């Protein structure tokens, strides 16, 4: 292990606190040297938890090679490095005195309180609601909102041990009375990467824990404790091991076969441990595990073999094999290895006895792999066929129109509007709006909604407004009700009754129109609008388990969205999506650009400058607006298109920026050449690119501010005002 420079790091090592966090395309001031007021409040709550008997520990940030915080690095991609032995943390308020901005705080469960971790993006909200309807959700003492939009519900201890996924989208973090099966939660003011938005956000207390209501005798969580216990039972609890199959009762030949199987199984585990020695701190195996998770799983698997009575393998044997194969270095010692083993060896049920055909079991890993592949393939085929039959029985398709002859179509008097927005949005069609980061997506969408409700124009193009009795419904996946209220109040809509908002931030999984039953519920709840807007689409794709980089998944989604809109009686829709790294095209699969009747693109010249120029472009069937600068009124939040193209705007901006300096040079040095102008600009530290000084001087001649005189090969510039003076 010692010869590997990139081996497992010392997890508890100190790391310097950075002043800035590099993530994505910009630098976020997330790790700072001062403690903001919100963090002070969070630290006060953390101190109250410690006082109540809840252990709290610090975790150092995971840093990249440049010393910047890596929010997806560290232990299990958390952005932080867990300290060794965190399970044995004692309540100590001095931990908070040593905490520095940029570090994480975590609370160990199973002492004074437990937590029910509700992952909204995994369907946890629905599970929580079901349990509440059954009066099975325990008394909640406090609620913490997670960066991914879920919640940590603080409850009295269940003494059932931690269990992830005991209900869909709901984990339990707790512990047992013997100190095993501990779990922890990150607590405010910790920053984490949101699994929904991909942005860094903070944990925050929505309802600080009411620790004066702690009640060790509280039985309101008994039903969930039973669910956790049931989730730990073997898949086939009725399958009892035959006493005759106990190792001591086997024939010598049978024991030899079992011993060979155990040797092969142990070799597979130790091979994984030895492989982990070559992994760097941020490396992952094909199952997404880091080196520490590989060690934990290995200890669990060896322990499950050792606790089964159908073989002669003991816990002492398992510990010896684990210690021999698990890698160590100066930061991860043999003591850490033993502690990891002891923490995991009793995890899970004892290993089930394999099927011994004819008194023998195959040791050939190739045979075993092939058998597993065949089983997995059969399961996939069964699931696919079941899905096909289910869809066939429950498919909800819109009524198909009759075929019409072209002659009849051409002769028909179709006086319906051709455009919702003249030369931008064809009537009865879908538009895809692609916006780069911080380019003004929310402003653009709000302006669009205002124009649909009140009419007038949108970016200078005539809008056919919604008629009385018609409305637009917006599914907003990023903004809260308070934010929506502020934005639309500033727009001053005259027909606000024509707009209906569905804020689903953190609940995007509920917009599941891919399956029949939830589709029917959604149609029943939201049908009747003329126009539907989804802003933005990313959280819904993620919540439905679809890959935005897969054309198959995206095409399936877009087709289902169009069907969904049609079933609700909608005529038109807009799907908003974030741009990719190029900022000029949609993030992910190209299907976003290949569908819809028009593609609107919103970009900024410099995403890191809040005052940078924003630009708009529209393309599609009979739609062609070149890249054009946008104008913004901050008081009304209204947008308009500039009367010149982006190229003309950039030329005008360059002239405005340099003309005053150029005119000053010419006024002070009549007869200067373009090269001399740039020399003076450079000496006075005026920022410009080579050739721009001479170009602005020529523009000034065109505008009558300067005149140019040929002097042999040289062109000299003079101030027109001086000549006239």
Secondary structure, DSSP 8 states (H G I E B T S, - for coil): -TT-TTS---TT------S-EEETTEEE--S-SS--HHHHHHHHHHHHHHHTT--EEEEEE-B-TTS-B-TT-SGGGSSEE--TTGGG----THHHHH--TT-EEEEE-SSSEEEEEE-GGGTHHHHHHHHHHTT-S----EEEE-TTS-EEEEEE---S--EEEEETTEEEE---TTS-S--EEEETT-EEE-TTT-SEEE-EEEE---GGG--TT--TTHHHHHHHHHHTS-TTTT----GGGSGGGS-HHHHHHHHHHHHHHHHHHHHHHHHHTT--TT---TTS--HHHHHHHHHHHHHHHHT-TTS---HHHHHHHHHHHS---SSS-HHHHHHHHHHHTT-S--------BTTB----HHHHHHHHHHHHHHHHHHHHHHHHHHHHHH-----------HHHHHHS---S-SEEETTTEETT-EEEEEE-TTS-HHHHHHHHHHHHHH-SEETTEEB----TT--EEEEESS--HHHHHHHHHHHT-S-GGGEEEEE-TT-GGG---SSHHHHHHHHHHHTT-SEEEEE-SHHHHHHTT--TT-HHHHHHHHHHHHHHHHHTT--EEEEEEEB-TTSSSBSS-THHHHSSSEEEEEEES-TT-TTS-EEEEEEETTEEEEEEEEEEETTTTEEEEEEEEHHHHHHHHHHHHHHHHHHHHHHHSTTEEHHHHHHHHHHTT----TTHHHHHHHHHHHTTSEEEEEETTEEEEEEHHHHH-
